[in-house]
């Protein structure tokens, strides 16, 4: 259980922060940038939820919780059990990726196939989900970049890849099951 008695600590005033294993790193390090962008995805989801109801809102709440799991995963560079603390760090697992895939398939079954690319927009929920999608893609690129330098849980990368797909399909659902999608018209303004 996390206990936050004091919000500011002054320990980051010199431009460093602590990772989950206690190591101090620059706030601009690839790892901090990656999990900071995952936090940004979560914040954009909070905005999307202002427009969501029912099962969509419940699914977004599950995803927000997953994103905290993902942040916890990314803030621990060591993949092994912490023998001093006596616990294994929280890691993303295949079941979280598989849940997204099943939800994508279920949502997509209700949609007509696309005949053009979709422009971000439509309903307020769809517009916010498109923003979430693009921030999730940026987070994915940063985590992949991190993985080229340091060890990263492969399930974390797969989760972010599926998440942006989930957001795209959910945005189409929010646009009257795709009927109100804003479609790209190549060269329309020449």
C-alpha positions in Angstrom: 0.0 0.0 0.0 1.3 3.4 -0.9 1.2 6.1 1.8 1.7 9.7 0.8 1.9 11.9 3.8 3.9 14.8 2.2 3.6 15.6 -1.4 6.8 17.7 -1.9 10.1 16.3 -0.7 12.6 18.7 -2.3 14.7 15.7 -3.4 14.2 16.5 -7.0 15.2 20.1 -6.9 18.5 19.4 -8.5 17.0 17.7 -11.6 17.1 14.1 -10.4 14.4 11.6 -9.3 14.3 8.2 -7.7 13.3 5.1 -9.6 11.3 2.4 -8.0 14.5 0.6 -6.9 15.8 3.7 -5.2 18.4 4.6 -7.9 18.7 8.3 -8.6 18.6 9.4 -12.3 18.2 12.6 -14.2 14.6 13.6 -14.7 15.2 13.7 -18.5 16.5 10.1 -18.6 14.9 7.8 -21.2 13.2 5.8 -18.4 11.6 8.8 -16.7 10.6 10.2 -20.0 8.9 6.9 -20.9 6.9 6.4 -17.7 6.2 10.1 -17.6 4.5 9.9 -21.0 2.5 6.8 -19.8 1.3 9.1 -17.0 0.3 11.6 -19.7 -1.7 9.0 -21.5 -3.5 8.3 -18.2 -4.3 12.0 -17.7 -5.8 12.2 -21.3 -7.9 9.2 -20.4 -9.2 11.1 -17.4 -10.4 13.8 -19.8 -12.0 11.2 -22.1 -13.9 9.7 -19.2 -15.7 13.1 -18.8 -17.6 12.1 -21.9 -17.8 8.3 -21.3 -20.7 6.3 -19.8 -21.5 2.7 -18.9 -19.1 0.0 -20.1 -16.9 2.4 -22.0 -16.3 4.4 -18.8 -15.6 1.1 -16.9 -13.2 0.0 -19.6 -11.3 3.3 -19.4 -11.1 3.0 -15.6 -9.6 -0.5 -16.0 -7.1 0.9 -18.5 -6.2 3.8 -16.2 -5.4 1.2 -13.5 -3.3 -0.8 -16.0 -1.4 2.4 -16.8 -0.4 2.8 -13.2 0.8 -0.9 -13.3 2.7 0.0 -16.5 4.3 3.0 -14.7 5.3 0.8 -11.8 6.8 -1.7 -14.2 8.8 1.0 -16.1 10.1 2.7 -13.0 11.9 -0.5 -12.0 14.9 -1.2 -14.3 15.8 -4.4 -12.6 13.6 -7.3 -13.7 14.5 -9.7 -10.9 13.0 -10.1 -7.4 14.2 -7.5 -5.0 15.9 -9.7 -2.4 16.3 -6.8 0.1 12.6 -5.8 -0.1 11.5 -9.4 -0.3 9.0 -8.9 -3.2 8.9 -9.2 -7.0 8.3 -5.8 -8.7 4.9 -5.3 -10.3 5.1 -6.2 -14.0 2.7 -6.0 -16.9 1.5 -9.5 -18.0 0.3 -11.1 -21.1 -3.3 -11.3 -19.7 -3.5 -7.5 -19.7 -2.6 -7.4 -23.4 -5.0 -10.3 -24.2 -7.8 -8.4 -22.5 -7.3 -5.4 -24.7 -7.2 -7.7 -27.8 -10.5 -9.3 -26.8 -12.1 -5.9 -26.2 -10.8 -4.6 -29.6 -12.3 -7.6 -31.4 -15.6 -7.2 -29.6 -15.9 -3.5 -30.4 -14.7 -3.9 -34.0 -17.3 -6.6 -34.7 -19.9 -3.8 -34.6 -18.1 -1.6 -37.1 -18.2 -1.4 -40.9 -14.8 -1.9 -42.5 -13.0 1.4 -43.2 -12.6 2.6 -46.8 -10.5 5.7 -45.9 -8.4 6.9 -43.0 -10.2 8.5 -40.1 -9.4 12.1 -39.1 -9.4 12.7 -35.3 -12.7 14.2 -34.3 -16.4 13.6 -34.3 -18.0 13.3 -30.9 -16.3 14.8 -27.8 -15.5 11.3 -26.6 -14.1 10.2 -30.0 -12.0 13.4 -30.2 -10.5 12.8 -26.7 -9.9 9.1 -27.5 -8.0 10.1 -30.6 -5.8 12.4 -28.4 -5.3 9.4 -26.0 -4.3 7.3 -29.0 -1.7 9.7 -30.2 -0.2 10.1 -26.8 -0.2 6.3 -26.3 1.7 6.0 -29.6 4.3 8.5 -28.4 4.6 6.6 -25.1 5.1 3.4 -27.1 7.9 5.0 -29.2 9.6 6.2 -26.1 9.4 2.8 -24.4 10.7 1.1 -27.5 13.6 3.6 -27.6 14.2 2.8 -23.9 14.2 -0.9 -24.7 17.0 -0.3 -27.2 19.2 1.0 -24.3 18.0 -0.9 -21.3 16.0 -4.0 -20.3 12.2 -3.5 -20.6 9.4 -5.9 -20.0 8.1 -7.0 -23.5 4.5 -7.1 -22.2 4.8 -3.3 -21.5 5.6 -2.6 -25.2 2.8 -5.0 -26.4 0.3 -3.3 -24.1 1.0 0.2 -25.4 0.8 -1.1 -29.0 -2.6 -2.6 -28.4 -3.8 0.3 -26.3 -3.5 2.8 -29.2 -5.4 0.3 -31.3 -8.1 0.0 -28.6 -8.4 3.8 -28.5 -8.8 4.0 -32.3 -11.6 1.4 -32.3 -13.3 2.9 -29.2 -13.2 6.3 -30.9 -15.0 4.8 -33.9 -17.6 3.3 -31.6 -18.0 6.8 -30.0 -18.8 8.1 -33.4 -22.1 6.3 -33.8 -20.4 3.0 -34.5 -18.2 4.6 -37.2 -21.2 6.3 -39.0 -20.1 9.7 -37.8 -16.3 9.2 -38.4 -14.6 12.1 -40.1 -13.0 10.6 -43.1 -9.9 11.8 -44.9 -10.4 12.9 -48.5 -7.0 12.8 -50.2 -6.2 16.1 -52.0 -9.6 17.6 -51.1 -8.2 21.2 -50.7 -5.8 21.4 -53.7 
